[in-house]
Amino acid sequence: MAAITRWDPFAEVASLHDHVNRLFEDPRSWRVSFGEAGDFFPVDVLDTNDDVVVKASMPGVKPDDIDISITGQVLTLKGESREEHEEKAQNWYRRERRQGSFVRQIQLPTEVDSAKAEAVFEDGVLRLTLPKAETMKPKTIKVQARPTLEGNGR
């Protein structure tokens, strides 16, 4: 059975209020797209046995314009998409393609070994393979049986 969620217009006002506050807290964020971080580019995060794999669709972004950093369990993707040529026309019918700087921070599900990370950019998709830290990988412990003494009752 599907759940029905009631629309709360005040939640949208609170979200707008938070965005405006962030604009005035950090002037560097003025160039970031207005809206949720997920509005700029979609991200998939997959947790496998040995790695955390992150795929980010970044159409129009060049690999040299992407900066990747990891602090603790937070992955930060920074970059800039630039327009190929500038249009002087003021009468746009529709303009949905975005350009400018962006920052996206993603909480990773576990600690990773950033020294062994690999990044590949192909066809507008960034694929990060982040090996899990050795301390975070599951360990198998073998149970050893001790011989019992006959007649000891143990």
trRosetta pair geometry for C-beta under 8 A, 3 or more apart (Angstrom, degrees):
i j d omega theta_ij theta_ji phi_ij phi_ji
8 11 4.2 72 95 -9 109 111
8 12 7.7 166 100 -8 67 78
9 12 5.8 -52 -163 32 47 111
9 13 6.7 46 143 -18 71 103
10 13 5.3 -49 -149 36 43 115
10 14 6.3 48 150 -22 69 101
11 14 5.6 -51 -149 35 33 113
11 15 6.5 36 150 -21 64 103
12 15 5.5 -49 -147 34 35 114
12 16 6.5 37 152 -19 64 103
13 16 5.7 -51 -150 36 33 112
13 17 6.3 39 149 -23 64 105
14 17 5.4 -51 -148 34 33 117
14 18 6.5 37 151 -21 64 102
15 18 5.7 -51 -152 32 33 113
15 19 6.6 33 151 -18 64 104
16 19 5.7 -54 -151 35 34 112
16 20 6.4 32 153 -17 66 105
17 20 5.9 -55 -149 37 30 109
17 21 6.4 33 153 -20 64 106
18 21 5.7 -55 -149 36 31 113
18 22 6.5 32 154 -20 65 105
19 22 5.8 -54 -150 34 31 111
19 23 6.7 38 151 -25 63 101
19 34 6.6 80 178 -155 138 80
19 35 7.8 16 -115 -68 146 16
20 23 5.6 -48 -154 26 35 116
20 24 6.9 19 155 -7 64 105
21 24 6.2 -68 -155 42 33 100
21 25 6.2 34 152 -26 69 109
22 25 5.5 -53 -141 32 35 114
22 26 6.7 -26 179 31 68 97
22 29 5.8 -76 147 114 95 161
23 26 7.8 -100 -154 58 16 62
23 29 6.1 -132 -110 95 45 108
23 30 6.0 77 -152 -93 88 71
25 29 7.6 22 70 24 82 137
26 29 4.5 73 90 -6 103 110
27 30 5.7 -17 -172 -15 55 116
28 31 7.2 -50 176 23 50 100
29 32 4.9 -39 -164 17 66 122
29 103 7.7 -79 -111 32 80 128
31 100 5.0 -157 175 178 91 115
31 101 4.3 52 115 40 124 109
32 40 7.8 -70 -171 -66 82 145
32 100 7.5 -176 -101 122 20 117
32 101 6.3 -62 -76 98 60 85
32 102 5.9 99 -131 -121 79 50
32 103 6.0 -58 -100 25 128 89
33 39 6.2 -137 117 94 134 109
33 40 4.9 160 28 -84 141 103
33 98 5.6 0 -95 -161 127 154
33 100 7.0 144 -62 71 73 122
33 102 6.4 2 -4 -102 99 100
35 39 3.9 -22 119 33 129 161
35 40 7.6 155 77 -45 107 74
36 39 4.9 116 63 -18 74 99
37 40 6.4 -49 -173 17 46 108
37 103 7.9 -67 -128 95 112 61
37 104 5.2 131 180 -120 117 83
37 105 7.6 -77 -142 34 165 64
38 42 6.6 40 -166 -105 83 59
38 43 7.5 -109 -118 19 79 92
40 98 6.7 -95 -133 77 76 153
40 102 4.9 150 177 -136 157 141
40 104 6.8 -146 66 -66 127 117
41 56 5.8 62 127 179 123 92
41 57 5.4 -159 -169 80 96 69
41 58 5.2 7 -135 -90 159 64
41 59 7.9 174 -115 18 110 68
41 102 7.3 96 2 137 108 163
41 104 7.1 -94 55 -42 96 155
42 56 7.4 177 93 -145 45 55
42 57 5.3 22 55 32 86 113
43 54 6.5 -14 -170 -168 103 95
43 55 7.1 158 -156 83 53 50
43 56 4.8 -12 -105 -100 84 84
43 57 7.9 -142 -74 17 43 70
43 77 8.0 176 -93 13 134 150
43 104 6.8 165 -41 151 141 146
43 106 6.1 -121 134 -87 159 142
44 54 7.1 161 83 -154 55 45
44 55 4.5 2 52 54 103 100
44 56 7.8 -160 25 -69 63 44
45 52 6.7 -9 -169 -178 92 99
45 53 7.4 155 -156 83 43 51
45 54 5.3 -8 -104 -104 73 78
45 106 6.5 172 -67 171 135 135
45 108 7.2 -161 -155 -122 137 60
45 109 7.1 149 144 -19 126 103
46 52 7.2 159 81 -162 51 50
46 53 4.4 -12 60 60 104 100
46 54 7.7 -166 23 -72 70 35
46 55 7.8 32 -3 -3 107 99
47 52 5.6 -15 -106 -111 64 79
47 109 4.8 -40 -82 55 136 151
47 110 7.0 101 -135 4 119 111
48 51 5.1 16 53 56 112 75
48 52 7.5 -170 24 -84 73 29
48 53 6.5 43 -9 -8 112 107
49 137 7.7 55 163 -143 71 92
49 138 7.5 -69 -155 24 86 111
50 131 6.3 -33 155 -139 86 78
50 132 6.1 -144 -177 19 36 104
50 137 6.9 14 -117 -114 59 118
51 129 5.3 -22 -168 -169 146 83
51 130 6.1 133 -166 70 83 47
51 131 5.4 -52 -101 -99 82 44
51 132 6.3 -142 -95 -20 25 80
52 108 5.6 57 162 -158 170 111
52 109 6.4 173 -112 40 125 94
52 110 6.5 -175 -57 50 126 91
52 112 5.6 -91 27 -80 120 128
52 130 4.5 -24 63 69 92 108
52 132 6.6 103 -21 -72 87 79
53 127 7.0 -13 -170 -169 95 87
53 128 6.9 162 -156 85 46 60
53 129 5.6 -10 -106 -106 81 65
53 130 7.4 -174 -79 24 32 76
54 75 6.5 -148 -57 122 167 172
54 106 6.9 133 -128 87 137 159
54 126 7.7 -10 113 112 91 94
54 127 7.4 160 84 -155 53 40
54 128 4.2 1 55 53 100 109
54 130 6.9 34 -2 -5 104 116
55 125 5.9 -6 -169 -178 96 109
55 126 7.1 157 -155 83 44 55
55 127 5.3 -7 -104 -104 79 74
55 128 7.8 -159 -70 24 36 69
56 77 6.2 120 -80 -118 176 172
56 104 7.6 155 -133 75 140 151
56 125 7.0 156 77 -159 42 60
56 126 4.5 -9 58 57 96 105
56 128 7.8 30 0 -4 103 104
57 124 6.3 26 -161 134 70 96
57 125 5.5 -30 -102 -103 59 78
58 61 4.0 -45 154 36 111 132
58 66 7.1 69 133 -87 172 126
58 79 6.9 23 -153 77 142 162
58 81 7.5 -163 180 -73 88 114
58 121 7.8 -48 58 -140 122 110
58 124 5.9 -157 75 -175 53 68
58 125 7.2 140 25 -107 73 25
58 126 5.6 31 8 -13 124 107
59 124 4.2 14 -94 -156 61 139
60 81 4.5 54 116 -156 105 124
60 82 7.8 -164 163 50 95 42
60 97 6.9 122 -53 -170 160 114
60 99 7.2 -100 145 -94 139 84
60 124 7.4 40 -3 -124 44 112
61 65 5.7 -132 -169 79 82 117
61 66 6.3 79 152 -62 124 100
61 79 5.4 37 -153 148 134 142
61 80 7.3 143 -129 83 94 32
61 81 4.7 -76 -79 -87 77 89
61 124 7.4 107 41 -140 80 71
62 65 4.7 83 62 6 83 107
62 66 7.8 -151 94 -16 47 87
62 82 7.9 -19 0 27 109 103
63 66 5.9 -57 -157 21 40 114
63 121 4.2 179 -95 52 107 154
65 79 5.0 84 130 -161 83 91
65 80 4.9 -102 -176 55 120 78
65 81 7.3 136 115 -79 149 38
65 82 7.4 -153 -100 -10 162 101
66 77 6.8 -28 -162 -163 97 88
66 78 7.4 142 -160 81 48 50
66 79 4.4 -18 -103 -91 58 124
66 121 7.0 158 20 -79 150 143
66 126 6.5 168 -151 -94 165 143
67 76 7.9 -18 111 115 88 95
67 77 7.6 143 77 -162 56 40
67 78 4.2 -17 61 66 105 101
67 79 6.4 178 16 -71 70 64
68 75 7.3 -20 -163 -170 89 92
68 76 7.3 153 -155 83 41 60
68 77 6.0 -7 -104 -106 73 66
68 78 7.9 -164 -69 28 32 71
68 117 7.9 -144 127 129 134 145
68 119 6.0 174 13 -84 162 153
68 128 6.9 167 -148 -96 151 133
69 75 7.7 158 86 -157 43 48
69 76 4.8 -9 62 58 89 107
69 78 7.8 12 10 5 101 107
70 74 7.1 158 -154 82 55 48
70 75 5.4 -21 -102 -102 83 64
70 76 7.4 -174 -81 18 33 76
70 108 7.7 11 -140 -18 110 143
70 112 6.6 -77 -167 68 157 112
70 114 4.3 -165 56 -94 134 131
70 117 7.2 151 -12 -45 141 156
70 130 7.4 132 -86 -130 152 134
71 74 5.3 -17 67 62 81 100
71 76 7.1 22 9 -9 100 116
72 111 7.4 -75 -177 -110 52 90
73 107 6.2 33 124 -163 100 68
73 108 4.6 -133 -174 56 77 92
73 109 7.8 -138 -168 58 121 11
73 110 7.0 -138 -124 133 117 11
73 111 5.8 -82 -81 -85 91 58
73 112 7.8 114 -120 3 62 83
74 105 5.6 -4 -175 -171 108 106
74 106 7.1 149 -158 73 58 41
74 107 6.1 -32 -101 -101 71 54
74 108 7.0 -151 -80 3 19 88
75 105 7.0 155 81 -156 49 52
75 106 4.6 -18 62 61 101 96
75 108 5.6 89 -21 -50 103 106
75 128 7.4 149 -152 95 146 166
75 130 7.6 -109 -87 -60 130 158
76 103 6.8 -18 -168 -166 96 91
76 104 7.3 156 -155 82 49 47
76 105 5.1 -17 -101 -101 76 79
76 106 7.9 -178 -77 20 32 69
77 102 7.8 -5 113 111 89 98
77 103 7.3 155 85 -156 55 42
77 104 4.6 -9 59 59 102 97
77 105 7.8 -172 23 -77 67 34
77 106 7.4 29 -3 -3 104 108
77 126 7.5 144 -134 84 135 159
78 101 7.5 -7 -172 -170 87 94
78 102 7.1 177 -148 91 47 55
78 103 5.0 -6 -104 -106 83 76
78 104 7.9 -175 -74 24 42 62
79 101 7.3 175 98 -147 35 58
79 102 5.8 -9 63 56 76 91
80 99 8.0 42 176 -178 73 73
80 100 6.7 -78 -145 157 81 24
80 101 4.9 -32 -96 -94 90 62
80 102 7.2 162 -91 14 40 72
81 98 6.8 87 66 104 134 72
81 99 4.9 -119 101 -128 89 64
81 100 6.9 -2 55 33 77 34
81 102 7.4 23 -1 -3 94 117
82 99 5.9 72 -130 -160 19 121
83 86 6.1 95 100 -83 131 60
83 99 4.8 -69 -45 -61 84 168
87 92 8.0 103 100 -83 140 98
89 92 6.8 125 109 -64 103 63
92 95 4.4 -17 175 -31 150 115
108 111 7.6 111 97 -93 125 21
108 112 6.2 -68 156 -15 162 115
108 130 7.1 -75 -131 95 145 156
110 132 5.7 2 106 -131 131 106
110 133 7.4 -143 144 25 97 91
110 136 4.7 131 173 -180 121 147
111 132 7.1 84 85 -162 59 69
111 133 4.3 -18 111 6 104 133
111 135 7.2 3 71 69 134 102
111 136 5.1 176 54 -44 89 141
112 117 6.9 64 142 -77 126 105
112 130 4.0 -6 -160 158 155 111
112 131 6.3 126 -163 77 87 42
112 132 5.8 -75 -110 -111 64 35
112 133 6.0 -171 -139 -34 9 79
112 136 8.0 -59 -74 41 38 150
113 116 4.6 25 108 26 113 108
113 117 7.3 -173 98 -43 61 75
113 130 7.6 161 52 179 54 71
113 131 4.9 -26 47 85 107 99
113 132 7.1 45 -3 113 89 18
113 133 5.1 134 -54 -94 79 59
113 134 7.3 49 -59 -20 129 73
114 117 5.2 -22 -154 -16 48 124
114 130 7.1 -17 -98 -142 55 101
116 131 4.6 -20 96 28 126 131
117 128 6.4 -10 -173 -169 109 96
117 129 6.8 164 -156 83 58 55
117 130 4.9 -6 -112 -108 100 69
117 131 7.1 -139 -79 15 52 76
118 128 7.2 157 84 -154 51 49
118 129 4.6 1 55 52 100 102
119 126 6.6 -16 -166 -168 97 96
119 127 7.3 155 -154 81 48 49
119 128 5.2 -13 -102 -101 78 76
119 129 8.0 -160 -72 23 37 66
120 126 7.6 153 82 -156 44 48
120 127 4.9 -15 63 60 93 99
121 125 7.3 172 -151 84 54 40
121 126 5.1 -19 -101 -100 83 70
121 127 7.7 179 -82 19 34 69
122 125 6.1 -24 71 59 65 86
122 127 7.3 -15 26 5 97 113
132 136 4.8 -118 174 85 108 114
132 137 5.3 132 99 -68 125 81
133 136 4.6 79 63 7 85 108
133 137 7.6 -148 91 -20 44 81
134 137 5.9 -45 -151 15 38 113
148 152 6.6 -148 171 52 87 118
148 154 5.3 -161 -148 91 110 91
149 152 3.9 64 82 -19 105 135
149 154 6.8 53 43 41 83 113
